[in-house]
Amino acid sequence: MFEIYRSRQNRHHYVAIRADDMGENARGIRESGNLAFMTRIADDDRPRIAFDADEAKGRIERDGFYAFAVTIEVREHAE
């Protein structure tokens, strides 16, 4: 299970940590005044828009967290 936090300063920036991580990096993210808890995402292989669980696992293992950006743009149907 991942916990997803959203930047309070930039609505496109997010940080993911493992829900069971009680280490210093995870604690810092949870307590940060710059981030707000947004949601939890299951640790499975289901595809998701804007979140790659495999990439997150590797980055969290290496860095203690996974920072990523999401930009959603509304597209109008063109005829």
N, C-alpha and C positions, 0 to 999 in steps of 0.2 A: 504494500500500500504506500502511495506517495501522498504527501501534503503539498498543496500548491499555494503559494503566496504571491500576491500582486503588489507591484510597486505603487506607493501612494503618489509618487511624483510623475511617473510615466505609465499610463494605462496599458501600454503595449509590452511592458517588461514583467516577467514572472520568474519565480525561483521555486524549484522542486527539491524536497528532501524526503528521505525515507521516514515513514510514520513511526517506526520503531527505533529511530536513531536518537540517542540521548547524548551524543557527543557535543563538543564545544561549538562546531559550526552550526549544527542543527539548532542548538539552544540559542545561539546568536540570531539566527534567522527568525525563530519563533518570538523572540523578545524585541526584535528590531522595530523602532518607531517608523521606519521607512517602508515597511512591508505590512500588508494586511492579509490574514488568512482568507482564502477563497474557497477551496474545495479539496476533496480527497479523490484520488484516482487509483483504481485497483491495479495491482501489480500482475498483469496478465498480458497475453499476446494479442489482445483485440486491437485493431487499428483505431486510431483516434485522430481527429483533425487537430493539428498544431501541437501534438505531444507524442514523442517517440520514446516509449518505455525502455527500449534497449539502449538508446543513446543516454537516457537519464541514468540508467543503472551504471553504465561505464563512467560517466562523469562524476556521479556521486561517489563511486568507489575511489576515483582518482582525486577529486577535489573536495568531497564532503557535501557538495550541493550541485545542482544543475540549473544554470541561468539560461533563459531563453526568451525570445520576443515573439509576440503574436500580433499581426495586423490583419484586421478584417475589413474588407472593402465591399460595400454593396455594389453589385453589378446590375445595371438595368438591362432588361431584355431588349435586344435590338432586332428589328424586323427587316 
